[in-house]
Amino acid sequence: MRRIFPILIFTLLWSIPQSSITQTADELSREFELLIYTDPNSALEISKAQLQKSIPNSIDEVNALINNGQALYYMDSYDEALGKLTKAAEIGDQIKHRLGVANAKYHTGEIAMLRGQHGRAIEQFIGSMDIFTELRDSVGIALCLNSIGSVYTSQG
């Protein structure tokens, strides 16, 4: 029994994924991006790990909250997702992380659009687009314009 116990402990410790222990917030974010559309449950777990590793009131925390909100959105947990996205936008405003605020507003607009809250969706997309314009982020601007068009198309 004494010989088996150390082997059992070693095996258990070795079975813990080493990558999740040593990954940086940036590496977790890249892994999140690979999984969000195909496996939102795993993406949610990664965003939780990203959130645990982030320093409070930092760009990493804002990005982790956005990822967390996005995963919850894809899992149809809209209220919880809105909470994370709202917190991300608030912290982003406090620390002047404009890109984070723009992304949080964009995803908030997506949820509003799904809920049929067209006016709120348009407000969020325009607010996001204004920041993307300020940052000269052409991809962000294009996403917002496309989403605004989708809202108007869905209204008939």
Secondary structure, 3 states (H helix, E strand, C coil): CCCHHHHHHHHHHHHCCHHHHHCCHHHHHHHHHHHCCCCHHHHHHHHHHHHHHCCCCCHHHHHHHHHHHHHHHHCCCHHHHHHHHHHHHHHHHHHCCHHHHHHHHHHHHHHHHHCCCHHHHHHHHHHHHHHHHHCCCHHHHHHHHHHHHHHHHHHC
